[in-house]
Every structure is written in C-alpha cells, then in structure tokens.
Amino acid sequence: MTREDLQGQALEIKEQPSRASASEAQGRILVAYGESVVWSLEAKACQTWFAFLSHFQAFWPQTIEFWHKDKGITAETWPKILRLASTVQSMSVKIIMKLGSQPDPPPRSILRSEPQILPNSHGGKGKSRIDEFTHVLTLVSRGFKSTQARFAPLEAQLSAAESFLTAETTYSNRKAYKICQTSTRSECYGYLAGLADQVEDKAADDVRRAYDEKVDIFNAADVIYTFFLPMDFADPMSSKFWGA
C-alpha cells in the first residue's frame, strides 16, 4: 500500500505561514459583542469617535455602549483608546460592546420643569442642571474651549442654510419661512405654563385635550432640537424653529 493511500484525506502543511511583524500588527481595535462576534478595526480608520461609531450603524436605532476595562467609552475618552492602540505593547485594544437601554420618552401631556440654574463658586453665570448629550450639528466643533469659539462653525453653517432658504428655494417656501414668527424656548415654555392655570380653572374636556396636544408638541420639539443643537444655543434659524 502506497503512502498516499495510507494518508487518505490528510492535509500536510509544507511551510508555516509568516506572522505579521510587530509594526504591522499594532494599531488595531478589537470590538467583542456577545460570545462569538468580534470586529477587528484598524485604528487609522477610527481616528474620531464619530468614525468609530459609523462601523456599527447597522444597530441603529438601538442604543449601543462600548466598554474598556469596565469603564464606559465616550467621545472625550476616545483619544486615550487610540493612543493605547498605537503602542507596541498593547498590539490591539479589546473593547466590549453592549446594547444599552433606550432613554425614556417624554411623559405624555406633562410639561417638564425648566432646568435649574446652579450658581458657580466664583460668582459667574450659573450652569443649567440638564443632561448633556452629543449634539449632531456640534460634532465638528468639539475641542474648542470657549462657548463662542465652539458655536462659530455652527453659526456659519446655519447662516448658509438660512441664505439658501431665503434665496434659492421656491417662492412659497421662501414666503413661509419669512412670515414665520420668531420665539425662544423659554417664551414657548412660559406660554404653556401660563395656560396651565387657565385649563385648571375651566376644567373642560376639550380645553384639556387642546392643552395636552400643545404640551406633547412642545416636548417633541424639545427632543428634536436638543438632538441637533445645544439648549443654550440661539440664532435666527433656531428662533424660527420655536416660533413655528
């Protein structure tokens, strides 16, 4: 019996595959999800927090969380993860991905209280006690220290958008935008808060339903606005938003 017949379907390795050098192996980020799913991403393809998150857009609209050594990863801590991935000692950084819980929707027909203003210890302007999230339109302006500098790119974008709306759209759209009244979030809130007492005095079902609908619209507008813009940001376009 020949040797080939004895071996049957056995595989023989002629040479060992070459291993990547240390310089080639570094700069990778491993993202583990569950027990059997791992993504291997090049650090150079994840230079910003937004670029990293774009690899997992298939999970939208679910909320995803990323953890490294039992610590949650945010946009502020992402540069540290990149530095770890670029060191020879680490070779690759392992991150754990989890599905987080969805935030609670605004309560129906309930006007939420205004954010409390907390005075600082230096006698300066107070700070709102509100939960701050990443705002889509301010992603490009991260890293600026002062509020004025942070809002400058955003103001330029919205100014260009307003120029487009008032000059390059259809006549009906231009007219609708120009005649739209202006307002602020505080003014809208004050209007609804003032209506609350009138609703309680009249105690009519139709008045209550109309008021509840106004409150639901305001709460929805509040969520949409803070998704794109910080609550303390104001410009001509935002005043049109609240005026509408």
C-alpha positions as CSV (number, residue, x, y, z in Angstrom):
1,M,0.0,0.0,0.0
2,T,1.4,3.3,-1.0
3,R,2.0,6.2,1.4
4,E,-0.7,8.3,-0.4
5,D,-3.3,5.5,0.3
6,L,-2.4,5.4,4.0
7,Q,-2.7,9.2,4.4
8,G,-6.2,9.3,2.8
9,Q,-7.6,12.8,3.1
10,A,-5.0,14.1,5.5
11,L,-3.6,17.6,4.9
12,E,0.1,18.2,5.0
13,I,1.5,21.7,5.8
14,K,4.5,22.4,3.7
15,E,5.5,25.6,5.3
16,Q,4.4,27.7,8.3
17,P,2.5,30.9,7.3
18,S,4.6,34.0,8.1
19,R,3.5,36.1,11.0
20,A,3.0,39.8,10.7
21,S,5.7,41.9,12.3
22,A,5.0,43.8,15.4
23,S,4.9,47.1,13.5
24,E,2.3,45.7,11.2
25,A,0.2,44.1,14.0
26,Q,-0.2,47.2,16.1
27,G,-2.9,49.8,15.6
28,R,-5.9,47.5,15.7
29,I,-9.0,47.7,17.8
30,L,-11.0,44.6,18.6
31,V,-14.7,45.0,19.4
32,A,-16.3,42.0,21.1
33,Y,-20.1,41.5,21.1
34,G,-21.6,38.6,22.9
35,E,-19.7,35.3,22.9
36,S,-18.8,34.8,19.3
37,V,-18.7,38.1,17.4
38,V,-15.5,40.2,17.1
39,W,-14.8,43.1,14.8
40,S,-11.1,43.9,14.0
41,L,-10.8,47.5,13.0
42,E,-7.7,49.5,12.0
43,A,-7.0,52.4,14.4
44,K,-6.4,54.6,11.4
45,A,-10.0,54.1,10.3
46,C,-11.3,55.2,13.7
47,Q,-9.5,58.5,14.2
48,T,-12.6,60.2,15.6
49,W,-15.4,58.9,17.8
50,F,-17.9,59.5,15.0
51,A,-15.8,57.5,12.5
52,F,-15.6,54.6,15.0
53,L,-19.4,54.6,15.6
54,S,-20.0,54.6,11.9
55,H,-18.9,51.0,11.7
56,F,-21.9,50.0,13.8
57,Q,-24.7,51.9,12.1
58,A,-26.5,48.6,11.4
59,F,-27.5,48.6,15.1
60,W,-29.4,51.9,14.7
61,P,-31.8,52.8,16.3
62,Q,-30.7,50.7,19.2
63,T,-28.5,52.3,21.9
64,I,-25.0,50.8,21.9
65,E,-22.4,51.1,24.6
66,F,-18.7,50.5,24.5
67,W,-16.6,49.5,27.5
68,H,-12.8,49.1,28.1
69,K,-11.7,47.5,31.4
70,D,-15.1,48.1,33.0
71,K,-15.1,51.8,32.1
72,G,-17.6,53.3,29.6
73,I,-16.1,54.9,26.5
74,T,-17.2,58.3,25.4
75,A,-16.1,60.9,22.8
76,E,-13.9,62.5,25.5
77,T,-12.1,59.3,26.3
78,W,-11.8,58.0,22.7
79,P,-8.4,59.7,22.1
80,K,-7.0,57.7,25.0
81,I,-8.1,54.4,23.4
82,L,-6.4,55.5,20.1
83,R,-3.2,56.1,22.0
84,L,-3.4,52.6,23.5
85,A,-3.9,51.0,20.1
86,S,-0.8,52.7,18.7
87,T,1.6,51.3,21.3
88,V,3.6,48.2,20.5
89,Q,2.9,46.7,24.0
90,S,-0.8,46.6,23.5
91,M,-0.7,45.3,19.9
92,S,-4.5,45.5,19.9
93,V,-7.1,47.0,22.2
94,K,-10.1,44.9,23.1
95,I,-13.4,46.7,23.6
96,I,-16.7,45.2,24.8
97,M,-19.9,46.3,23.0
98,K,-23.2,46.1,24.8
99,L,-26.8,47.0,23.9
100,G,-27.9,49.8,26.2
101,S,-31.4,50.7,27.3
102,Q,-33.4,53.2,25.3
103,P,-34.0,56.6,27.0
104,D,-37.4,57.2,28.4
105,P,-39.7,59.2,26.0
106,P,-41.0,62.5,27.3
107,P,-44.1,62.0,29.5
108,R,-47.3,62.5,27.7
109,S,-49.3,65.6,28.4
110,I,-46.9,66.7,31.2
111,L,-44.9,70.0,30.9
112,R,-41.5,69.2,32.3
113,S,-40.0,71.8,34.6
114,E,-37.4,74.2,33.4
115,P,-33.7,73.3,34.0
116,Q,-32.5,74.6,37.3
117,I,-29.7,77.2,37.2
118,L,-26.9,76.4,39.6
119,P,-24.7,79.3,40.7
120,N,-21.0,78.5,40.5
121,S,-18.5,79.2,43.3
122,H,-16.9,82.2,41.5
123,G,-20.0,84.3,41.2
124,G,-20.2,84.0,37.5
125,K,-23.0,82.8,35.3
126,G,-24.9,79.7,36.5
127,K,-24.9,76.4,34.8
128,S,-28.0,74.5,33.9
129,R,-28.7,71.2,35.6
130,I,-29.5,69.3,32.5
131,D,-28.3,66.1,30.9
132,E,-25.9,67.0,28.1
133,F,-25.7,64.6,25.1
134,T,-23.8,64.8,21.9
135,H,-25.5,67.2,19.5
136,V,-25.2,66.2,15.8
137,L,-24.5,69.6,14.5
138,T,-21.8,70.4,17.0
139,L,-19.7,67.3,16.3
140,V,-17.3,69.3,14.0
141,S,-16.7,71.9,16.7
142,R,-15.5,69.7,19.5
143,G,-12.2,70.7,21.1
144,F,-13.0,74.5,21.3
145,K,-12.5,75.7,24.8
146,S,-14.8,78.8,24.8
147,T,-18.5,78.7,24.0
148,Q,-18.2,81.5,21.4
149,A,-15.5,79.6,19.5
150,R,-17.4,76.3,19.8
151,F,-20.5,77.8,18.3
152,A,-18.7,79.7,15.5
153,P,-18.6,76.8,12.9
154,L,-22.3,76.0,13.7
155,E,-23.4,79.6,13.2
156,A,-21.6,79.7,9.9
157,Q,-23.4,76.5,8.8
158,L,-26.8,77.8,9.8
159,S,-26.2,81.2,8.2
160,A,-25.5,79.4,4.9
161,A,-28.7,77.3,5.4
162,E,-30.8,80.4,6.0
163,S,-29.4,82.1,2.9
164,F,-30.4,79.0,0.9
165,L,-33.9,79.0,2.4
166,T,-34.5,82.7,1.7
167,A,-32.9,82.9,-1.8
168,E,-32.7,79.6,-3.5
169,T,-36.0,77.7,-2.7
170,T,-39.4,78.1,-4.2
171,Y,-41.4,81.2,-3.7
172,S,-43.9,79.5,-1.4
173,N,-41.1,78.1,0.8
174,R,-39.4,81.5,1.0
175,K,-42.6,83.2,1.9
176,A,-43.5,80.6,4.6
177,Y,-40.0,81.0,6.2
178,K,-40.1,84.8,6.1
179,I,-43.5,85.2,7.6
180,C,-42.9,82.6,10.3
181,Q,-42.8,84.3,13.7
182,T,-39.8,84.1,15.9
183,S,-39.7,82.9,19.5
184,T,-37.5,81.2,22.0
185,R,-37.8,78.0,24.0
186,S,-38.3,80.0,27.2
187,E,-41.1,82.0,25.7
188,C,-42.8,78.9,24.5
189,Y,-42.5,77.3,27.9
190,G,-43.8,80.4,29.6
191,Y,-46.8,80.4,27.3
192,L,-47.7,76.8,28.1
193,A,-47.1,77.3,31.9
194,G,-49.5,80.3,31.8
195,L,-52.1,78.2,30.0
196,A,-52.0,75.5,32.7
197,D,-53.8,77.7,35.2
198,Q,-56.5,78.6,32.7
199,V,-57.0,75.0,31.9
200,E,-57.5,74.1,35.6
201,D,-60.0,76.9,36.0
202,K,-62.2,76.0,33.1
203,A,-61.9,72.2,33.7
204,A,-63.5,71.5,30.2
205,D,-62.5,68.3,28.4
206,D,-62.0,70.0,25.0
207,V,-59.8,72.7,26.6
208,R,-57.8,70.0,28.4
209,R,-57.3,68.0,25.2
210,A,-56.1,71.0,23.3
211,Y,-53.7,71.9,26.0
212,D,-52.3,68.4,26.2
213,E,-51.7,68.4,22.5
214,K,-49.7,71.6,22.7
215,V,-47.6,70.2,25.5
216,D,-46.9,67.0,23.5
217,I,-45.8,69.1,20.5
218,F,-43.5,71.2,22.7
219,N,-41.9,68.1,24.3
220,A,-41.3,66.5,20.9
221,A,-39.8,69.8,19.6
222,D,-37.6,69.9,22.7
223,V,-36.2,66.4,22.0
224,I,-35.7,67.2,18.3
225,Y,-33.9,70.5,19.0
226,T,-31.5,69.1,21.6
227,F,-30.7,66.1,19.2
228,F,-29.2,68.6,16.8
229,L,-28.3,71.7,18.9
230,P,-27.4,72.5,22.5
231,M,-30.2,74.0,24.5
232,D,-28.2,77.2,25.2
233,F,-27.6,77.9,21.5
234,A,-29.7,80.6,19.8
235,D,-29.6,82.1,16.3
236,P,-32.1,83.4,13.8
237,M,-32.9,79.9,12.5
238,S,-33.5,78.5,16.0
239,S,-35.9,81.4,16.7
240,K,-37.9,80.4,13.6
241,F,-38.0,76.8,14.9
242,W,-39.5,77.8,18.2
243,G,-41.7,80.4,16.5
244,A,-43.2,77.7,14.3
